Amino acid sequence: MKTINFNNIIYVLGVSLLFESFFMLFPIFISYYFGEAHHFSLYLSFLITLVSGLAGYLFARKDFKVQPHIRQGFMTVTAVWLIMPLFGTLPYLLSHSIPRFVDAFFESVSGFTTTGSSILTHIEGLPKSILLWRAETHWIGGMGIIVLVIAVIPHFRIGAKSLLLSEGSLFGVDKFKPKFVEVAKRLWIIYFALTFIQVVLLKIAGMNLFDSVCHAFATVATGGFSTKDTSLAGYSPAIQYITTVFMFLAGINFSLHYLLIHGRFKSVFKNEELRAYTAIIIAVSLIIAFIILPQYSGFEEAFRLSVFQVVSIITATGFATADYASWSHMAKILMFIIMFIGASIGSTGGGIKVARWVVFFKTIKKLIRDKVVKNIVSEVKMNGKILGQNITFQVLAFIFLYLFTFLAGSVIMVALGNDPATSVSSVITTMGGIGPGFGNVGPVDNFYFMSNASKYYLDFSMIVGRLEIYPVISIFLPLFYKI
């Protein structure tokens, strides 16, 4: 049996905390710039995180050993996604912006997992330094999950294929020729470039620089934390359209951005997941626009609000420009359905992911065809490549496990005293990293009213959904420790 090397976990945790402490410097600068009075609390947050990171790094670096097995990777990833939000509570707690730990931890987990669910009832009352920190947790978490998959885990030399498959990132990553570390660097460049471009466009469209940065961080990470109580509802149509476009781009497999930059347009536009992702957004947006048309002044407004909310939900960003919970039942049903679809594999978006659904329906089609048409062997293909039975089985198993985890979580939330509509909505929106849902956690509400037990379970749900179930669930299985 391959043992777990805890020094390796401590080493990676130390490096991760050093990375996190670096981002804590920017809120300190902002607090001075805007003349805020809680510099000491931000300094203390920075120092605690820095010292803890250094301690872990120095303690474990001498005993660091390569561990080429999946258990080590899963435990490391899960530990990182628990510890980083834990230290992320420090700016909230020490500044008294969010005085209760259960609430600060919920906000921090929601930020790092790019969920966007919030317990805050008056966002605009927070210091700008804390608003920046909220936005930064999105930006760190949005690219962080990709880095953990293709950079940190290969550092342990785990079989990349099996890990990427379990994370659902197998499709598209094979288009890269460089080594995985080089891939991670290039993805960071694309990620930064998208953020910078959106900041510039939002500023040109009339948003102030601070809000432009915070909203760009939240958009490209598909997070959803806004600096305003009404999210983006109070901004101009131009700003809403810009945000819609960048949410859409953030929901695309980042390998396609790389190919597009290098002029490989044919490979991009022939990608089946991208075509399905785009078709779903266009179709659902148009249908909802016609449904809600009587509620608004004209088709442009109805379509703008519709496409914004559809893209926001399918990419799991969670911004809002309208109270979609007040729309007709048919519109709400469509919105609920796309909560289960998700963005593209290899993107910063959450959910089950479009590629898995494409494989699912192709597999169903193959099974039906094999039953109806005898003596014909059909294959499941994705982007012209035959998918083996192992891949299709894992895709179907993931969808089943995702839906089972969702149903089990809904039952748990009901048992914790929440009404059924709120329970179902809160679980799917946290697992999918969406943010707002329906019921008492709709787009004009928040999660503050929930019990402590409910919030802690939803913390778990956010982490499970962001890491796509397997790494977290595996460590609770006795079989995991017998391998």
RODO-2510 file (C-alpha; in nm, 4 decimals, decimal comma):
residues 483
     n   res          X          Y          Z
     1     m     0,0000     0,0000     0,0000
     2     k     0,1295     0,3471    -0,0931
     3     t     0,1467     0,5685     0,2143
     4     i     0,0516     0,9334     0,2377
     5     n     0,3491     1,1671     0,2766
     6     f     0,2142     1,4425     0,5004
     7     n     0,5303     1,6470     0,4580
     8     n     0,4395     1,6830     0,0923
     9     i     0,0950     1,8143     0,1890
    10     i     0,2461     2,0610     0,4371
    11     y     0,4943     2,1746     0,1727
    12     v     0,2241     2,2501    -0,0837
    13     l     0,0076     2,4163     0,1824
    14     g     0,3015     2,6365     0,2755
    15     v     0,3602     2,7426    -0,0839
    16     s    -0,0123     2,8068    -0,1321
    17     l    -0,0295     3,0270     0,1780
    18     l     0,2727     3,2262     0,0608
    19     f     0,0870     3,2822    -0,2653
    20     e    -0,2239     3,3880    -0,0723
    21     s    -0,0305     3,6261     0,1524
    22     f     0,1056     3,8040    -0,1556
    23     f    -0,2487     3,8873    -0,2667
    24     m    -0,3260     4,0195     0,0827
    25     l    -0,0842     4,3068     0,0177
    26     f    -0,3120     4,4729    -0,2373
    27     p    -0,6009     4,5386     0,0073
    28     i    -0,3442     4,7041     0,2367
    29     f    -0,2467     4,9453    -0,0408
    30     i    -0,6126     5,0123    -0,1169
    31     s    -0,6901     5,0840     0,2503
    32     y    -0,4187     5,3505     0,2549
    33     y    -0,5276     5,4966    -0,0783
    34     f    -0,8885     5,5418     0,0342
    35     g    -0,7941     5,6488     0,3872
    36     e    -0,9535     5,3533     0,5653
    37     a    -0,8847     5,3028     0,9346
    38     h    -0,8226     4,9283     0,9670
    39     h    -0,4659     4,8953     0,8327
    40     f    -0,3506     4,6944     1,1336
    41     s    -0,6076     4,4182     1,0807
    42     l    -0,4970     4,3783     0,7191
    43     y    -0,1294     4,3812     0,8165
    44     l    -0,2000     4,1173     1,0801
    45     s    -0,3891     3,9018     0,8281
    46     f    -0,0944     3,9268     0,5910
    47     l     0,1644     3,8448     0,8588
    48     i    -0,0258     3,5454     0,9995
    49     t    -0,0672     3,3983     0,6511
    50     l     0,2931     3,4755     0,5515
    51     v     0,4459     3,3272     0,8673
    52     s     0,2245     3,0175     0,8468
    53     g     0,3214     2,9674     0,4843
    54     l     0,6910     3,0107     0,5563
    55     a     0,6688     2,7708     0,8502
    56     g     0,5068     2,5012     0,6366
    57     y     0,7487     2,5533     0,3504
    58     l     1,0634     2,5499     0,5678
    59     f     0,9431     2,2604     0,7823
    60     a     0,8646     2,0266     0,4942
    61     r     1,0997     2,1211     0,2110
    62     k     1,3896     1,9006     0,3277
    63     d     1,1703     1,5915     0,3532
    64     f     0,9834     1,6538     0,0312
    65     k     0,9638     1,3414    -0,1839
    66     v     0,7852     1,2733    -0,5082
    67     q     0,4710     1,0676    -0,4470
    68     p     0,3451     0,9306    -0,7816
    69     h    -0,0003     0,8156    -0,6715
    70     i    -0,3468     0,9591    -0,6912
    71     r    -0,4258     0,9416    -0,3187
    72     q    -0,1474     1,1868    -0,2380
    73     g    -0,2778     1,4282    -0,4974
    74     f    -0,6390     1,4069    -0,3850
    75     m    -0,5522     1,4673    -0,0217
    76     t    -0,3252     1,7577    -0,1124
    77     v    -0,5852     1,9271    -0,3321
    78     t    -0,8572     1,8889    -0,0690
    79     a    -0,6301     2,0229     0,2055
    80     v    -0,5360     2,3270    -0,0025
    81     w    -0,9005     2,4083    -0,0752
    82     l    -0,9805     2,3889     0,2969
    83     i    -0,6831     2,5825     0,4316
    84     m    -0,6786     2,8694     0,1818
    85     p    -1,0415     2,9721     0,2585
    86     l    -0,9650     2,9296     0,6303
    87     f    -0,6860     3,1881     0,6154
    88     g    -0,9021     3,3889     0,3783
    89     t    -1,1364     3,4616     0,6690
    90     l    -0,8704     3,6696     0,8469
    91     p    -0,9321     4,0031     0,6664
    92     y    -1,3060     3,9661     0,7325
    93     l    -1,2728     3,8692     1,0981
    94     l    -0,9900     4,0985     1,2058
    95     s    -1,1448     4,4039     1,0363
    96     h    -1,4850     4,3112     1,1866
    97     s    -1,6382     4,3381     0,8397
    98     i    -1,7831     3,9910     0,9005
    99     p    -1,7496     3,9312     1,2766
   100     r    -1,8812     3,5719     1,2996
   101     f    -1,6500     3,2888     1,1897
   102     v    -1,9269     3,0794     1,0332
   103     d    -2,0213     3,3716     0,8088
   104     a    -1,6637     3,4716     0,7285
   105     f    -1,5766     3,1131     0,6369
   106     f    -1,8862     3,0859     0,4160
   107     e    -1,7917     3,4078     0,2341
   108     s    -1,4319     3,2939     0,1980
   109     v    -1,5194     2,9464     0,0684
   110     s    -1,7698     3,1015    -0,1696
   111     g    -1,5004     3,3358    -0,2956
   112     f    -1,2216     3,0836    -0,3493
   113     t    -1,4536     2,8276    -0,5070
   114     t    -1,5907     3,1084    -0,7297
   115     t    -1,9442     3,0278    -0,6156
   116     g    -2,0564     3,3821    -0,5417
   117     s    -2,3124     3,2943    -0,2748
   118     s    -2,3026     3,5528     0,0017
   119     i    -2,4169     3,6154     0,3573
   120     l    -2,3695     3,9926     0,3255
   121     t    -2,6805     4,2080     0,3524
   122     h    -2,5174     4,5443     0,2748
   123     i    -2,2205     4,4988     0,0430
   124     e    -2,1760     4,8683    -0,0335
   125     g    -2,1178     4,9343     0,3362
   126     l    -1,7940     4,7336     0,3374
   127     p    -1,4521     4,9016     0,3145
   128     k    -1,3084     4,9017    -0,0364
   129     s    -1,0087     4,6994     0,0819
   130     i    -1,2402     4,4190     0,1913
   131     l    -1,4353     4,4403    -0,1352
   132     l    -1,1066     4,4002    -0,3214
   133     w    -1,0156     4,0991    -0,1076
   134     r    -1,3519     3,9387    -0,1900
   135     a    -1,2822     3,9922    -0,5596
   136     e    -0,9276     3,8591    -0,5261
   137     t    -1,0475     3,5353    -0,3686
   138     h    -1,2460     3,4805    -0,6888
   139     w    -0,9495     3,5529    -0,9112
   140     i    -0,7178     3,3238    -0,7139
   141     g    -0,9748     3,0442    -0,7074
   142     g    -1,0796     3,0752    -1,0708
   143     m    -0,7372     2,9979    -1,2120
   144     g    -0,6325     2,8103    -0,9005
   145     i    -0,8378     2,5053    -0,9859
   146     i    -0,6756     2,4817    -1,3283
   147     v    -0,3295     2,5265    -1,1822
   148     l    -0,3993     2,2596    -0,9199
   149     v    -0,5018     2,0155    -1,1903
   150     i    -0,2337     2,0714    -1,4517
   151     a     0,0556     2,2216    -1,2526
   152     v     0,0498     2,1317    -0,8827
   153     i    -0,0636     1,7710    -0,9187
   154     p     0,1814     1,6837    -1,1996
   155     h     0,4458     1,8152    -0,9560
   156     f     0,3833     1,4838    -0,7800
   157     r     0,4078     1,3075    -1,1163
   158     i     0,0657     1,1531    -1,0855
   159     g    -0,0602     0,9957    -1,4034
   160     a    -0,1880     1,3084    -1,5736
   161     k    -0,4402     1,1241    -1,7881
   162     s    -0,6266     0,9619    -1,4989
   163     l    -0,6320     1,2817    -1,2932
   164     l    -0,7447     1,5030    -1,5797
   165     l    -1,0143     1,2497    -1,6620
   166     s    -1,1388     1,2504    -1,3028
   167     e    -1,1448     1,6311    -1,3156
   168     g    -1,3146     1,6241    -1,6555
   169     s    -1,0309     1,8142    -1,8207
   170     l    -0,9174     1,5434    -2,0599
   171     f    -1,0903     1,6976    -2,3595
   172     g    -0,8914     1,9850    -2,5029
   173     v    -0,5841     1,9641    -2,2817
   174     d    -0,4260     1,7202    -2,5263
   175     k    -0,4218     2,0019    -2,7829
   176     f    -0,1294     2,1566    -2,5969
   177     k     0,2141     2,0484    -2,7060
   178     p     0,4314     2,1911    -2,4216
   179     k     0,4793     2,0297    -2,0835
   180     f     0,2152     2,0809    -1,8181
   181     v     0,4078     2,3504    -1,6271
   182     e     0,4444     2,5488    -1,9498
   183     v     0,0722     2,5009    -2,0137
   184     a    -0,0053     2,6474    -1,6712
   185     k     0,2064     2,9543    -1,7479
   186     r     0,0297     3,0100    -2,0791
   187     l    -0,3113     2,9722    -1,9201
   188     w    -0,2174     3,2310    -1,6592
   189     i    -0,1191     3,4700    -1,9392
   190     i    -0,4553     3,4186    -2,1122
   191     y    -0,6369     3,4558    -1,7799
   192     f    -0,4563     3,7808    -1,7004
   193     a    -0,5083     3,9151    -2,0534
   194     l    -0,8848     3,8549    -2,0426
   195     t    -0,9026     4,0280    -1,7042
   196     f    -0,7005     4,3283    -1,8214
   197     i    -0,9028     4,3712    -2,1399
   198     q    -1,2303     4,3607    -1,9485
   199     v    -1,1051     4,6177    -1,6971
   200     v    -1,0208     4,8547    -1,9828
   201     l    -1,3557     4,8031    -2,1590
   202     l    -1,5576     4,8480    -1,8397
   203     k    -1,3682     5,1681    -1,7636
   204     i    -1,4344     5,2987    -2,1139
   205     a    -1,8038     5,2100    -2,0726
   206     g    -1,8309     5,4306    -1,7647
   207     m    -1,7522     5,2099    -1,4638
   208     n    -1,4947     5,3507    -1,2216
   209     l    -1,1540     5,1812    -1,2097
   210     f    -1,1983     5,0144    -0,8704
   211     d    -1,5336     4,8592    -0,9631
   212     s    -1,3947     4,7639    -1,3048
   213     v    -1,1124     4,5656    -1,1438
   214     c    -1,3415     4,3937    -0,8915
   215     h    -1,6021     4,3013    -1,1521
   216     a    -1,3390     4,1818    -1,4003
   217     f    -1,1872     3,9589    -1,1309
   218     a    -1,5311     3,8144    -1,0613
   219     t    -1,6277     3,7793    -1,4283
   220     v    -1,3198     3,6048    -1,5678
   221     a    -1,3147     3,3744    -1,2645
   222     t    -1,6914     3,3178    -1,3110
   223     g    -1,7335     3,4134    -0,9462
   224     g    -2,0114     3,6694    -0,9172
   225     f    -1,9138     3,8882    -0,6198
   226     s    -2,0140     4,2453    -0,7028
   227     t    -1,9297     4,5676    -0,5225
   228     k    -2,2964     4,6678    -0,5366
   229     d    -2,5998     4,5404    -0,3462
   230     t    -2,7932     4,5169    -0,6738
   231     s    -2,5089     4,3390    -0,8586
   232     l    -2,4987     4,4766    -1,2162
   233     a    -2,8642     4,5812    -1,2343
   234     g    -2,7815     4,9491    -1,1885
   235     y    -2,5198     4,9672    -1,4607
   236     s    -2,5652     5,0707    -1,8233
   237     p    -2,6646     4,8289    -2,1012
   238     a    -2,3120     4,8654    -2,2464
   239     i    -2,1548     4,7413    -1,9224
   240     q    -2,4032     4,4550    -1,9038
   241     y    -2,3252     4,3485    -2,2617
   242     i    -1,9483     4,3661    -2,1976
   243     t    -1,9886     4,1520    -1,8867
   244     t    -2,2047     3,9035    -2,0781
   245     v    -1,9361     3,8618    -2,3436
   246     f    -1,6600     3,8035    -2,0896
   247     m    -1,8703     3,5599    -1,8868
   248     f    -1,9217     3,3690    -2,2112
   249     l    -1,5473     3,3739    -2,2855
   250     a    -1,4621     3,2611    -1,9308
   251     g    -1,6962     2,9653    -1,9769
   252     i    -1,5027     2,8386    -2,2809
   253     n    -1,2287     2,5758    -2,2536
   254     f    -0,9091     2,7771    -2,2070
   255     s    -0,7267     2,5545    -2,4522
   256     l    -0,9527     2,7007    -2,7220
   257     h    -0,8410     3,0522    -2,6297
   258     y    -0,4850     2,9309    -2,6775
   259     l    -0,5659     2,7832    -3,0180
   260     l    -0,7545     3,0959    -3,1208
   261     i    -0,4580     3,3172    -3,0347
   262     h    -0,2396     3,0973    -3,2552
   263     g    -0,4779     3,1257    -3,5476
   264     r    -0,6133     2,7724    -3,5387
   265     f    -0,9659     2,8928    -3,6091
   266     k    -1,0825     2,5716    -3,7748
   267     s    -1,0022     2,3636    -3,4660
   268     v    -1,1831     2,6140    -3,2453
   269     f    -1,5025     2,6471    -3,4465
   270     k    -1,5283     2,2715    -3,5071
   271     n    -1,5073     2,1987    -3,1348
   272     e    -1,8292     2,0151    -3,0444
   273     e    -1,8455     2,1371    -2,6875
   274     l    -1,8100     2,5014    -2,7942
   275     r    -2,0805     2,4604    -3,0554
   276     a    -2,3169     2,2956    -2,8077
   277     y    -2,2365     2,5559    -2,5398
   278     t    -2,3079     2,8415    -2,7812
   279     a    -2,6229     2,6808    -2,9206
   280     i    -2,7690     2,6228    -2,5730
   281     i    -2,7068     2,9849    -2,4718
   282     i    -2,8595     3,1287    -2,7900
   283     a    -3,1631     2,8986    -2,7865
   284     v    -3,2472     2,9368    -2,4176
   285     s    -3,1844     3,3130    -2,4225
   286     l    -3,4211     3,3660    -2,7165
   287     i    -3,6934     3,1455    -2,5673
   288     i    -3,6787     3,3231    -2,2302
   289     a    -3,6644     3,6645    -2,3994
   290     f    -3,9939     3,5962    -2,5766
   291     i    -4,1466     3,4569    -2,2556
   292     i    -4,0591     3,7629    -2,0444
   293     l    -4,1152     4,0183    -2,3235
   294     p    -4,4490     4,1423    -2,1756
   295     q    -4,2688     4,2357    -1,8520
   296     y    -4,0277     4,4781    -2,0198
   297     s    -4,0281     4,7808    -2,2483
   298     g    -3,9105     4,6066    -2,5627
   299     f    -3,7288     4,3108    -2,7127
   300     e    -3,3811     4,4596    -2,6634
   301     e    -3,4285     4,4905    -2,2878
   302     a    -3,5903     4,1468    -2,2576
   303     f    -3,3145     3,9837    -2,4637
   304     r    -3,0350     4,1687    -2,2790
   305     l    -3,1661     4,0610    -1,9397
   306     s    -3,2352     3,7094    -2,0647
   307     v    -2,8971     3,6461    -2,2271
   308     f    -2,7164     3,8013    -1,9299
   309     q    -2,8892     3,5716    -1,6805
   310     v    -2,8574     3,2633    -1,9011
   311     v    -2,4839     3,3175    -1,9513
   312     s    -2,4411     3,4077    -1,5844
   313     i    -2,6043     3,0832    -1,4710
   314     i    -2,4655     2,8402    -1,7281
   315     t    -2,1120     2,9671    -1,6624
   316     a    -2,1838     2,9645    -1,2865
   317     t    -2,0851     3,3316    -1,2547
   318     g    -2,3881     3,4411    -1,0566
   319     f    -2,4169     3,8093    -1,1472
   320     a    -2,7703     3,9440    -1,1740
   321     t    -2,9347     4,2237    -1,3676
   322     a    -3,2921     4,1192    -1,2908
   323     d    -3,4897     3,9265    -1,0310
   324     y    -3,5370     3,6149    -1,2442
   325     a    -3,7239     3,4538    -0,9548
   326     s    -4,0141     3,6854    -1,0469
   327     w    -4,0252     3,5606    -1,4078
   328     s    -4,2899     3,3152    -1,5296
   329     h    -4,2787     2,9495    -1,4276
   330     m    -4,1604     2,8378    -1,7720
   331     a    -3,8690     3,0845    -1,7670
   332     k    -3,7728     2,9729    -1,4163
   333     i    -3,7872     2,6055    -1,5189
   334     l    -3,5474     2,6750    -1,8062
   335     m    -3,3159     2,8641    -1,5718
   336     f    -3,3245     2,5750    -1,3255
   337     i    -3,2406     2,3232    -1,5992
   338     i    -2,9325     2,5101    -1,7189
   339     m    -2,8036     2,5115    -1,3604
   340     f    -2,7296     2,1428    -1,4192
   341     i    -2,5536     2,1973    -1,7515
   342     g    -2,2579     2,4108    -1,6554
   343     a    -1,9845     2,5700    -1,8647
   344     s    -1,7099     2,4078    -2,0703
   345     i    -1,4516     2,1642    -1,9439
   346     g    -1,1185     2,3379    -1,8900
   347     s    -1,2873     2,6718    -1,8128
   348     t    -1,3244     2,8575    -1,4844
   349     g    -1,6983     2,7767    -1,4872
   350     g    -1,8704     2,5186    -1,2714
   351     g    -2,1442     2,2582    -1,3086
   352     i    -2,1453     1,9186    -1,4748
   353     k    -2,0002     2,0732    -1,7936
   354     v    -2,1286     2,0733    -2,1515
   355     a    -1,8804     1,8154    -2,2834
   356     r    -2,0055     1,5542    -2,0397
   357     w    -2,3631     1,6121    -2,1526
   358     v    -2,2535     1,5827    -2,5171
   359     v    -2,0901     1,2486    -2,4381
   360     f    -2,3946     1,1427    -2,2362
   361     f    -2,6419     1,2004    -2,5205
   362     k    -2,4074     1,0474    -2,7770
   363     t    -2,3781     0,7384    -2,5571
   364     i    -2,7566     0,7139    -2,5253
   365     k    -2,7842     0,7491    -2,9035
   366     k    -2,5281     0,4725    -2,9519
   367     l    -2,7086     0,2372    -2,7128
   368     i    -3,0409     0,2932    -2,8878
   369     r    -2,8865     0,2502    -3,2310
   370     d    -2,7108    -0,0710    -3,1276
   371     k    -3,0405    -0,2087    -3,0029
   372     v    -3,2424    -0,1100    -3,3078
   373     v    -2,9896    -0,1696    -3,5850
   374     k    -2,8348    -0,5139    -3,5534
   375     n    -2,4885    -0,6114    -3,6767
   376     i    -2,3662    -0,2497    -3,6771
   377     v    -2,0913    -0,1415    -3,4417
   378     s    -2,1193     0,2303    -3,3646
   379     e    -1,8708     0,4410    -3,1735
   380     v    -1,8985     0,7446    -2,9496
   381     k    -1,6853     1,0232    -3,0907
   382     m    -1,5877     1,3639    -2,9568
   383     n    -1,4300     1,6135    -3,1947
   384     g    -1,3639     1,3337    -3,4411
   385     k    -1,1883     1,1100    -3,1880
   386     i    -1,3294     0,7782    -3,0729
   387     l    -1,3942     0,7672    -2,6998
   388     g    -1,3258     0,4329    -2,5399
   389     q    -1,5709     0,2619    -2,3101
   390     n    -1,3599     0,3615    -2,0109
   391     i    -1,4050     0,7316    -2,0845
   392     t    -1,7769     0,7095    -2,1546
   393     f    -1,8259     0,5023    -1,8391
   394     q    -1,6427     0,7603    -1,6279
   395     v    -1,8460     1,0433    -1,7785
   396     l    -2,1740     0,8641    -1,7064
   397     a    -2,0536     0,7719    -1,3590
   398     f    -1,9642     1,1334    -1,2857
   399     i    -2,3068     1,2591    -1,3938
   400     f    -2,4746     0,9945    -1,1773
   401     l    -2,2520     1,0776    -0,8779
   402     y    -2,3123     1,4507    -0,9244
   403     l    -2,6904     1,4064    -0,9315
   404     f    -2,6807     1,1636    -0,6378
   405     t    -2,4709     1,4092    -0,4341
   406     f    -2,7169     1,6848    -0,5234
   407     l    -3,0180     1,4767    -0,4093
   408     a    -2,8442     1,3658    -0,0902
   409     g    -2,7486     1,7252    -0,0145
   410     s    -3,1047     1,8434    -0,0708
   411     v    -3,2317     1,5851     0,1799
   412     i    -2,9685     1,6950     0,4315
   413     m    -3,0671     2,0607     0,3924
   414     v    -3,4352     1,9745     0,4488
   415     a    -3,3349     1,7743     0,7580
   416     l    -3,1511     2,0844     0,8831
   417     g    -3,4801     2,2754     0,8816
   418     n    -3,4871     2,4451     0,5401
   419     d    -3,7915     2,4399     0,3141
   420     p    -3,7703     2,2044     0,0119
   421     a    -3,7440     2,4772    -0,2563
   422     t    -3,4649     2,6569    -0,0732
   423     s    -3,2896     2,3277     0,0045
   424     v    -3,2866     2,2078    -0,3558
   425     s    -3,1891     2,5491    -0,4880
   426     s    -2,9123     2,6123    -0,2345
   427     v    -2,7472     2,2763    -0,3003
   428     i    -2,7478     2,2964    -0,6803
   429     t    -2,6313     2,6583    -0,6758
   430     t    -2,3427     2,5873    -0,4372
   431     m    -2,2390     2,2596    -0,5999
   432     g    -2,2471     2,4230    -0,9407
   433     g    -2,0700     2,7355    -0,8170
   434     i    -2,3578     2,9513    -0,9400
   435     g    -2,4252     3,1778    -0,6404
   436     p    -2,7897     3,2860    -0,6305
   437     g    -3,0697     3,0357    -0,6780
   438     f    -3,4431     3,0275    -0,6130
   439     g    -3,6659     3,0278    -0,3069
   440     n    -3,5169     3,2170    -0,0144
   441     v    -3,1736     3,2285    -0,1812
   442     g    -3,2840     3,4022    -0,5014
   443     p    -3,0972     3,6802    -0,6851
   444     v    -3,2262     3,9527    -0,4495
   445     d    -3,1683     3,7470    -0,1333
   446     n    -2,8671     3,5895     0,0386
   447     f    -2,7671     3,3046     0,2713
   448     y    -2,7383     3,5049     0,5937
   449     f    -3,0638     3,3730     0,7430
   450     m    -2,9551     3,0073     0,7315
   451     s    -2,8512     2,8134     1,0399
   452     n    -2,4846     2,7541     1,1167
   453     a    -2,5203     2,3852     1,0331
   454     s    -2,6730     2,4705     0,6944
   455     k    -2,3907     2,7110     0,6145
   456     y    -2,1231     2,4565     0,7050
   457     y    -2,2879     2,1940     0,4867
   458     l    -2,3038     2,4397     0,1974
   459     d    -1,9328     2,5127     0,2526
   460     f    -1,8760     2,1429     0,1985
   461     s    -2,1043     2,1480    -0,1058
   462     m    -1,9092     2,4362    -0,2620
   463     i    -1,5742     2,2620    -0,2191
   464     v    -1,7100     1,9282    -0,3434
   465     g    -1,8573     2,0927    -0,6516
   466     r    -1,5498     2,3035    -0,7300
   467     l    -1,3171     2,0036    -0,7091
   468     e    -1,5679     1,7971    -0,9070
   469     i    -1,6540     1,5520    -0,6299
   470     y    -1,3898     1,2786    -0,6622
   471     p    -1,0990     1,4295    -0,4620
   472     v    -1,3187     1,5187    -0,1624
   473     i    -1,5551     1,2223    -0,1589
   474     s    -1,2692     0,9731    -0,2065
   475     i    -1,0985     1,0602     0,1208
   476     f    -1,4134     0,9605     0,3126
   477     l    -1,4148     0,6084     0,1660
   478     p    -1,2380     0,3255     0,3582
   479     l    -1,1202     0,1806     0,0252
   480     f    -0,9186     0,4975    -0,0341
   481     y    -0,6842     0,4057     0,2529
   482     k    -0,6380     0,0444     0,1407
   483     i    -0,4979     0,1213    -0,2037
***
